[in-house]
Each structure stands twice: as C-alpha cells, then as structure tokens.
Amino acid sequence: MGAIDTGIVTPARAIIQNNLMVDEKTGIWIITIYTLAYAASIPVMGKLADRYGRKKIYIASIFLFGFGSLLCGLSRYTDGFGLLVAARAIQAIGGGGIMPVATAEFGTSFPPEKRGMALGLVGGVYGIANIFGSLAGSAILDIFGTQNWQYIFFINIPISILIILAGVFVLPDHKEKSVKKIDGFGTLVIVALVLSLLYGLKQIDFFDFAATVTSTGTYPFLIAFAVLVPLFILVEKRAEDPIINLRYFTSGRILTTLAVAFASGFVMMGIVFIPQFCENSLKISSGNGGYFTVILGLLSGVSAMLSGKLIDRVGAKLVLVLGFSITIIGALFLVLITAVHPSLINVIVSLGLLGFGMGFTIGAPVNYMMLENVAASETNSGLATLSLIRSIGTSIAPAIMVGFLAFAGTSVKANIMAIMPNEINMPTLPYVQEISDKVSDFKADPSMSQMIGDMKVPDLASMKTIKLDFSGNGDYEMPTDIIEKLKTSDVTTIVGITKEMSESMFSETTPPIIAKIQGGLESGISGLGEGLEQMDGKLAEMQAMPAGVIKGMPGIQAAMAGMTAAKGEMETLLTEMQSLRYAIPGAFDSAKNDYLEEIDAKAGDIESAYQSTVNYGYRSIYVTVSVAAALAILLLLFYRKKKTKDSAAEVGL
C-alpha cells in the first residue's frame, strides 16, 4: 500500500502544490515530510515488532496510514498545506511499520536457499503496486479533474480497511520472547537524531551552500545532530534492549550493506521526477505523466522478481552490480538522448532501462545481504536499520534534486523573453500624414502661423514601432501573480501565461502612451479652435464693413476669400485630428491583438525553449542518479561474503 501511495502521489505533486499556492521548494515537502517521518519511525516500528509481534504492529501501521490518508484528502477542503504536511507525517509513521515488517515476515518465513526468491516477490509486488498507483493517480485526476486531487488519498481508506480485516484473521503473529525493558530514551534520541540530521540537510541549498549551511534554519539542527550522536551511542550501550544494535556498525560487510542501501534509496528517488519529466519532454498536460511510470513500474516489477531467482544462483552482490549498471545506462540515455531529443520512443527506452535497473536494486538484494549478516532474533531491527539508512538516502535526494529544477527555472523567464517579439508594430492611423503636411503648411504661411500660434502635434508618422523591455530595467514591472504563474507553469501552459503577461504589459504601459498622444492632439485641437475663433472674428469684422467698401476694394474681397478657404482647411484639419484622437485607443488594441498573434506564431519556439530549459534541470538530476549508482558499484567491489555460515557471530548478535 505504501508503494501504491508513492505511485499515486507522484503524478499529482505539482498539481497539489499549484492548487495550494506553494512554490517548488515548499511543495517538495509533500515528499520530504513523508521520508523524514518514515525514516524516523522505521527503527522504532522494527523494535516494537520484535517485542510485541509483527501482526499487531503491522495492523496498527495500516490504521495510521489510512487515518493519515483521510486527513490528506480533507486538507483539500481547507486549502491547508500545513494540514497536508502533518497528515503526510502520520501516513509515514504508519508506512514505517508496513514495508520493513512485511519484508521481515517474508525473509524469515523461507529457508536461506529460497530467501532470495521470496524477497524478489516482495520487490515485484512493490513494482506492480507502483504501476497501479501511477495509473490510479493519473486516472483519478482525469476522471475527477485536477482540482479534485483529494481522491488520490481517499482511495487508500477502503484499501486500509480491507488489509486490516485480512490481517486480523490471516496473519500469524511472530515475536521474540523478551522481558527486557523497552529502550524508551533511546527511541526518543534516535527520532530526534534522525529528524535533526535530515531536516538540517534538507535546508541546505547546494547552489548556495555557504549561505544556507550557516543560516539559523540549518546549522542549529546539524549541531543538534552532532551532539545527539555521542549521546545515542552512550544510551544504546547502556540499554538492555537497544533500539539499534551498535555492533552493526563494527562489521565491514554490514557497513557496506548500509552504504549500498543509502545509495539505492538516493537512486530510487529519481522516480519522483519522472512524471513531470515526461510531461515536459512530450508536451502533455500536468497529471498525465503518471501514465508513463507504468513503463518504469512494469519493468522494475519484472526485474525485482527476476532478482530473487538470480540471488539464489549468483548472490546478491552481482545482482546489485547488474542493477546499478543498467540504471546508469538508463540515466545517461535520458541525459544524453531523451532530454536533448525528446520523443516518445526515447522516453520509453530511458524509462524502460531505468525501471529494469532499479528493480534489481530496490529491495531484495540489499535486504538479503542484511539478513546474511544478522541473527534471526535481530531480523526486524536489522531490516529496520537498513530501511532507516535507505530512507536517509531517499530524504536527502529530493532536496538536492529539486535544487537542480529550481536553478533551471531561474533561466525560464530570460529564455522565453529572448524569443518574444520585442516591439509593437503600430497599425496605420487615419490622417496622420495629412495632418502633418497641413500643420507644416500652416506654419510656413505667416498669416496662418499667427492663427495657430505654437500649436504642436505628436509626430505619429515616425511612431511605426514601440520597443518593449521585459528585462526589468524598463517601466514595466511584472505583477506578482504573473511571476507566480511563471514559477508554476509547464510546457503546455507557458504560451498562455506568456500571452497573459503580454496583456498585463499592455494594460500597464500603453495607457500613459495613449494619454500622452491624446494630450498632444488635444493641445493641437485646442490651438486650432483658438485659430478658428480668431479667423471667425476677422471674417466677421470684414463682413461687417459696408458692401460698397468691400466691393470697391478687391484686396478685401481676396482676403475674405482666402480666409474662408483657410477656415475650411482648418475645420477639415480639426475634424481629422478629432478622428485621429478617437482612433488611438483602438489602434493600440489592434496592435495588442497583432502582438498576441505573433506570440501564437512563435508558440512552438516558446514551448521548445521552456522544454529545453527545464530539461537542463532534469539532466542534472539524472546525472546525479548515475553518479550515485556508480558509487554503489564501487562500494560493492569491497564487499566480501562471509564464508562461514554463522555470519552473525562476527558482530556478536
């Protein structure tokens, strides 16, 4: 069920964080808090299973998981990211007792010669559950809509009820006979130790290491961890029944096994980003990337079951080397081929290789190695310790990996702006040239120049284009809501958000330009009005003269005719300027529509720029995955299987 939940949440993570209005670094806490609480609860649940029985702890864990799922779903109705995080922590505490206890039950129920096959079946079920989870997650989002993501959590409730009922009537109850006192203080210390370490590490921004590691949100937790380590060692040495057997850390083989478990957990978290990578690479809408994890889950399920048979034949070490090697090939194929030349076939190949490789590493071989090196009485706590170390890897990985995406995201705006048209093409305005010519003619005529005075008209003839500045150095300041939308955009929404940003820019920058132009035209219209009043006055004076005088003076007649003609021209100019004034807002609207059409024409280029920019972050993630897998192979080269059958004797268990 824990695997199903992981699969369900993976395709919905980005949708949930966008719905609850949190950014990528905050949204990753949907995963982070789960891994933190899961890691802290594992050793406690393992020890409780040893003492009180696997059945009781398993059923209690399922109940906690189901209750946490209920609260996760209810957080949708409160728009409370805090409630969601708290509910995920409750889920994780339950999860801390599900997989380790189930693995221990399988591992001890079969003889050593068939143990690999049994653990392989557990891994196979995990892979198949991931398939169902991813399919269910994407299907639920499709059926109910991305706004109703609460149902991806509610689906766990009936499953939890069925498992509890089956567990009550079917599960055997294995527990170690012990009258030793429970290590309560050690339990508190290990929980505090794990939480302080993981929280401190998660606060570190590896792209700004010096600043974040010295911040008050980071170093106090790392100091607390450093103080708690010797305290925990002291407490566990004095405990009758220690929560973690410190002798595990005196065996070279167990230390190597734990280190490989850490690496496998780190590598496994690359799966978290697969749905979003598929959505970006194939330009599909958010929530549908989960369908592609079927490829991962199917092949990991096959290889997980195959790994069990191979372990019984060639040993866990070679199986792990094989798995990590295939994982490296898959990760590098994704980095060098798929992310650079995204296509359906390339995505399928890279996911197939990653899934097939991870299936050999996700559980059975490492669990088998641990069981080889601990006594039967320490099975639960031994596997719990292994799961704890693996969970530390799964906790640290997202904090590092999401940093790559955040870093790539800082370039999205600049890369998109570089493609967008950087100027507005103004449409042809009415009478612009006629007005300019007439004003020039009037000013050249001494008599007319006196009439219009120093009237100025905006030089609209030269205003064919308007330059745009999206760099932040101009007058336009991008609104906060647009910035947030850019941060939460995806390849299918980036063009729409770009157009929304452009409309915002027009709304903010064009009114002052329109007002300035219209103000200039108003000034010209006012000047013409004054000139017409003067002309009307002079014409009235001339017309008031006696008819005989006018008739006897041809010059006056000519002057009156000239002034009448000039008045007609001025009235025509006035009408043209008024028409131009009213046409200005519509012209800018037309320019805006033309600009938005240019963006539509460049939609493919904008999407490709976004895709390649974000894929740079994914490439960095899977380079890191391949490096972690390579380090795991190096560690395995130093692992030597104990020749004697009593492997537990070396560590005195």
N, C-alpha and C positions, 0 to 999 in steps of 0.2 A: 504493500500500500504506500509505503514511503517512496518507492520508485514511481508509482503512478502519480503521486502528488508532484514529484520533481518534474515529470513529463508534462503534467497539466499546467503548472505554473510557468514553465519555460517560455512557451509562445505568448503568454499573456503579460509577462513582466513589464514590457514597455507600455502596453495599453493601460495597465493598472497605475503606473507612475504618472502617466499623462492625465488620466482621469482624476487622480488625487492631487494634481498640480504640483508635482515634485520633480526635481531635475534628475539626471542620470546618476549622479553620485549619491543622492539621497535615495533614489528608487532602488539602487542595488542592495539596500538594507532589507528588502524583501527576501533576498537570498542570504545576505550576510548574517542577519539575526538568527536565521534558521541554523546556519552552520555553526555559529557561536554557541547557541544553546544546545545544539545536538552534540557538539564536541564536549561541552562541559558535563552533559548528562550521561554520556556513554560509560565512563568508569564507574559511576555511581550505580547505574542500572545493572551493569555487569556484576558488580559485587553483591547487589541486592538479589540478583537472580541466583547467584551461588548460595546465598543464605536462605532465602525464602522460597526458592523454586522458580524455575523458568516460566511455568504456567501462570502463576499469579502476576509476576512482573510483566509478562507479555500481554496479558489481558488488560492490566492497568495501563500499560503503554498505549494500547489500541484505543482505550477510552480517552486518554489525554489527547491523542492525535485527533480523534473525532470531535472532541469538545473544542479544540483549537481551530479545527476546520469550520465549525459553526460560527465561532467568533470572527474568523477571517471573512466569511461571507457577510456577516452583519455589518462589518466595517464599511461596506459599500453604501449602506443606507445612512451612515453618519458622516460620510466623507472624511473619515478619520484615519489618517496614515498611522498615527500613534497606536490606535487600537489594532490595526492590521499587523504592525510590527510586534506588539505584545502577543497577539494571537498566534503569530508565526513562531514565537518563542515557546508557547505552550505546545504547539504542534511538534516542535523539535524535541522537547523533553520526552514526549511520547515516542518520537522516532528514535531517540537514543536507546530505547529498550526493545525496538522491533527487530531491526536487521541483525544486530550483534547476537541477540538471544536466539533468533531463528537460525543463524549460521552455526552457533554453538550446538544447537539441537541436532542439526544435520551432521555436523562434523564428528560428534561423539556417538551418533546412532549407527555409524557404519564402521567396519573394520578398516585399519590403515590402508590395506590394498585396494579398497573401494572408496576411500575417503575423497580422493580427487574427483571421481565421477559425481559423488554426492554434492560436493561444493560447486562443481561445474553446473549442476542442475539449479542450484540457488542463483548462480550468476546468470544462467539462461532465463530463469523466471524474472530476474531483475531487468534484463534487456527487453523481454516481452512486455513487462509492465510499463517500461518506458515507452514502447510503441503505443500501447493502449492509452497511456497518459497523454502523449503528444497528440494522438488522433482525437481523443476525447476533448482535450483543451481547445484545439482548433475548431472541432465540430461544435462545441458549446458556444464558442464565440461567433461562429457562423449562424447558428440556429437562433440564439437569444440576442445577438448583437454585441458588439464590443463594449457597449455601455453597461451590459449586464454580466460583467466578469465574475460576480459573486457565485455564480453557479459552478464555476470550476472548483470551488471549495465545498459547496453544498453536496457535490457528488460523493465526497468522502464519507458523509454521515451514514447513508444506508450500508455502504461497504463496511464501515467500522462496526455497525450493529451485527451484521452477518458474521464477521470474523469473531466477535466476542461470543456470540451464541455457539459457533462451531468450536471455539477454543474451550469453552466451559465443558462441553460434552465429549470432545475428541482428544484434546491434547493430554499427553502424560505429564506428570509433574516430577521433574528431576531436580534434586537439590543436594548440596553437600551437607553431611551431618556435621554441625559445628555448634559449639557452645561459647565460642569466643565472642568477646564484646565487639559490637559494631564500631568501626573507626569513624565516629561522627565528626570529630575535629578534623581528621584527615580529609573527610569528604568536603567539609567547608573550605579547607585550604586549597584542595585541588580545583574546586569550582572557581574560587577567586583567582587562583593562579592562571587557569586556562582563559578565563574571561579577560583578565588584565593583559595577558600576552596578546590574545587575538584582537581585542579592541584597540590596543596600542598600535599594533601592526597595521590594522585597517585604517587608522587615522593618518598614516604616512602617505603623502603624495610622492611617488618615486620620481616624478618630474620636477619636484621642488623639495628634495629630500632634506636639505639643511634647515629650511624654514619650518617644515612640518614636524620634523623629529624633535625640534626644540620648542614647539608650541605647547601651551598648557593643556591642550586637548590630547597630547600624545605622551610626552615624557613622564608625567606622573604615573601613568599605567605601566610603562616599561620599567620604571623604578620599582613600582609595587611588585611586578613580576620578579625582578632581581632579588627583592627582599623575601618573597614568598618561596622561592626555590629552596634555599637552605632550610627555611622553616619546615617546608613539606618533607624534606629528607629527614630532618630530626624527628618530626612527628611520626613518620612511617616506620622509622627504625624502632620506635618505642611501642608501636601499636601491636596488639595481639593478632589482629587480622587486618593488615594494611589494605587500603583501597587499591593501591598499585604495588605490586611486588618489585621493590627496587633492584632485586637481583636480575630482573630482566635486562637492566642496563649494564650488567657486568659481562654479558655474553656477546661476543663479537657477532655471532650469527643472528641473535635477536636484534641487536642494534642495526645490523644491515637490513634485516627484515622490516624494522620500523622505518628506516630511512627510505626504503623502496615503497613502503606504504604511503609515506608522506608524498613522494614523487607521483605515485599513482593517483592520489587524491587531487594533487595540483593539476595533473594532466586531464583528469576526468572533468574538471570544471570548464574546460574548453567547450563542453557540450552546451553550457548555459547560453552561449552567444550564437549557437548555430541557427536558431530560427530567425534572429534578426539579420544574420549574415545572408541567409537565403533570401529573405525579403529584399534586402538591399541589392544583392547581386542579380536577382531575377526580376526586380522591379514589381514586386507584388505587395498587396496591402498588408498592413500590420495585422498579426494574428494568424495569417495563413502559412507562415514559415514553419509552424509546428508540424504540418503535414510531412515536411521533408525529414524530420527527425525519425520518421518511420524507417528510412534507409539506415540511419545510424543504429536504431534500436534493433531492427531485424538482424543485421549482420553482427552486432555485438551479442545478441542472444545466441546466434549460431556459434560464434567463436567461443562464447563463455561455456556452452555445453561441450564443445569440442575440447576446450582446455582441460576439462575434468578428465577425459579419457587420455589426453596426452600427458597429463601429470602422472597418472598411474604408470605410464610407459617410459617417459624420458625424464620426469622430475619437474618440479615447479620452476626451477631456475631457467631452464631452456625455454619453457613456455612463456615466461615473463620476457626474456630477451626477444623472442619472436614477436610477442605482442607490442612491446615498445618500439621495435624496429619498424613494424608495419605502421604504427602510429606516426612515427617520424616521417615515413614516406607519404602518408596521407596529409599530414600537416604541411609539409613542404610542397606537395602538389597544390594544396589550397592556396598557399602563399605565392608560389611562382606562376601558377597557371590559372586557377579559378578566379582569384581576386583580380588578376590583371586582364584576363579574357573571360569574363563571366558568361556562362551559358548553362543550359540545363544539363547537358551531358557532363560538363566539367564539375558542376555541383554534385551530381550523382556519384561520379568517380571519387571525388575527395571525401565525401561523406561515407561512402562505402569503405574506403581504406581506413578512415578514422574509426568508424564503428567496428570494423573487423579487428583492428589492432587493439582498441580499448577493451573489447570483450575478453581478450586474453589477460587483461591486467586489472579489471575492476574488482576482483574479489577472490576467486577460488585459489589461484596460485599463492598469493601472499598469505591468505588465511591458512593454507596448507603448510606453508613454511613456519608460521607461528605455532600451529598445532604440533609440528615436529619437535619443537624446542621447549614446550611447556608440559607440565604434568597434567594428568586427566583432571585432578582436583582444581586446577587453575584455568580450565578451558574458558569459562565465561569471562573471568577477569583478564586473561591473556588476550582473548579476542577483543575485549573492550578496550584494552590498552592500545592494541593495533588500530582499532577503529578511531580512537582518540587522536592518535598521531596522523592517521589518514585525514581525519576531519580538520586538523590544523592546516593541512595542505589545501583542503577544499575551502577553508575560510580565508586563507591568505591570497589564494589565486584570484578571486574576483576583484579584490581591492587593487591588485596590480593590473589585471586585465582591463578593468573599466577605466583605469587611468589612460590606457592607450586610446580608447574610444573618445574620452574627454579631450585628450590632446589633439586628436584628429579633428574633432568637432570645432576647435578654435579656428581652423582654416576654412570651414564651410562658407562662412559669410564672404570672406575675401575672394574665394574661388568662384562663388556664384556671381558676385558683383562684377568680376572681371569679364563675365560673359554677357551680362545685361547691357542693353543699349545705353550709352552714356550721354545721349542728348535727345531732346524732344524736337521733332520736326513739326513746325507750325504750318497749318493749312493756309491757303491763300485767303486773305481778308478782303472784304469789299472796299473799293475806292481808295485803297492805300496809296497807289501811285498817283491817282487823280488828285487826291488831297495834297500830297507832297508837291506836285507840279504847280497847283493853283496857289498854294501858300508862297512858294518861291516866286511866282509871277507877281503876286500882290506886293511882296516885299521889295521887288525890283522896281515897281511903279511908285514914284514919290508920292503921288496923291493917294494911292491905295495904302501905302505904307503908313501914312498918317492915320488912316482909318482903323487899321488892325493893330497899330502900336507894336509892342514887342511880343505879340502872340507866338507861343511855342507849341508845336505839335510833336508828340512822340515819333521818333524815327522808326516806324514799324516796317518800313521797306527793308531795313537791314536785319530785322529780327526774324530770320528764317529758322534758326535753331536756338534752343536753350540748353546749355550744358548742365549736366547733373553731377552731383558729388555725393556718393554713398560712403565715402571714406571716414566720415565723422568730422572732417575738417570744414565742411560747409555749414549752411544754415540749417540743414535738415538733421534733426535728432530722432533716431528711430524709437518709437514708443516701446515701453516695457513689454506690453502684451505681444507685440510682433517679435521682439527678441526672444521671449519665452517660446513662442511658436516655432521659431527657427531652431531653438535648442531641442525641441521635442519632435521636429519634423522627421519625415522619412522620404525615401526616394519617390514615393507615389504622391506625396503632398507638397513637395518642395516648390513645384511650379505654382501651385495655387497660393502658397504662402508668399512667394516672390511677387506675384501679382497683387496680393493684399498689401504687401509692403510698398509697392509702387503706387497703389491708390492712396495709401497713407501719406506717401511723399507728396503726391499731387495735392491732397487736401491741405497739407501744411504749408507747402511752398508756393503754390500758384495764387492763392488769394492776395498776398501782398503785391505780386507782379501784376495781377489784374487790376488791383486798386491803383497802382502807380500809373498804368497805361490809361485807365479810365479817368484818373485825376488829370493827366496831361491833356486828354481830349476834352474834359470839362473846362479846363482852362482855355483851350482853343475855342470851344463853343462860346464860352463867356466873352472872349475877345471879339469874336465875330458878332455876337449880339450887340456889344458896345459899338462896334464899327457900323453895324446896320442902323443903330439908333442915330449916330452922327449923320449918316448918309440920309436917313429919313428927314432929319432936321434941316439939312442943307437943301434937299429937294423941296421941302415944304416952304422954305424961305423963297426959293426961286419961283415956285408955283404961285406964291402969294404976290409976286410982282405984277403990275398991270400988264394986261395982254398986249397992249401996244408996245410997251417997252420990250417985252420978250420978243415980239415979232420984229421989232426994229434992231434987235441985237442978235445976229446969227451966232455969236460966240456963246451966248447964254443958252440958246437952243441946243447947240452942240454939247455944252457941258451937261445940260439936263439929260440929253440922250445917253451920253457916256455914263453918267451916274446911274441912270436907270438900268443900263446894261450891266454895270458893275454890281449893282444891287442884286440883280438876278443871279449873277455868278456867285456872289456871297451867300445868297439864300440857298443856291444849289450846293455850295460847299458846306453850309451849315447842315443841310439835310444829310449829306454824305457822311459828315463827321458824327452826326447823331446815329445814323445807321451803323457806322463802324463801332461806335461806343457800345451799342446793344449787341453787336456780333462777337465782341471779345470773349465773354464767358463761354458761349457755345463753341468758339474756336478752340479754347483750351480743353473743353470736354472732348471735342473731336480729336485733339492731339493726344489726350489721355487714352482714348479708345485705340488710336493707331499704335500708341506705345505698348499697350497691353497685347495687341495683336502681334507686335514684334516679339514680345516675350513668348507668346504661344508658338510662334515660328521657331524660336530657339529652345522650345521645351525639351527636345531630345538632348541638346547640348547641356542644358542646365541639369537635367537628371543624370547625365553621364558624369558631369563634374562633381555632383553630390555623391554619386555612387563611388567614384574613384577616390574621393577624399575620405569618405567613411571606411572604404575598404582598406585604406592605409592603416587604420586602427586595427581592423581585423587581421591584417597581415602581421602586425606586430604581436597580436595575441597568439597566433598560431606558430610564429617563430619561437615565442616563449614556451609554448607547449612542446615543440620539438626539442628545445634545449633541455627542458625538464625530463623528457623521455630519454634523451641521450645520457644525462647524468644518472638516471636509474640503471641504464645498461652498464655504465662504469662501476656503479656500486655492486651490481650482481657479479661482476668479474671477480670480486674479492670474496664472494660468498662460497663457503665450502660446507657441504652437507656432512653432518657428523656420521662417522662410520658405525659407531655403536648404536644399539637400539635404544638405550636409555638416554635419550638426549636431554631429558630433564635433569639428570643427575648433575650435569656440569654447572647448572645455575642453582643447584640445591633446592629444587622445588619439590 
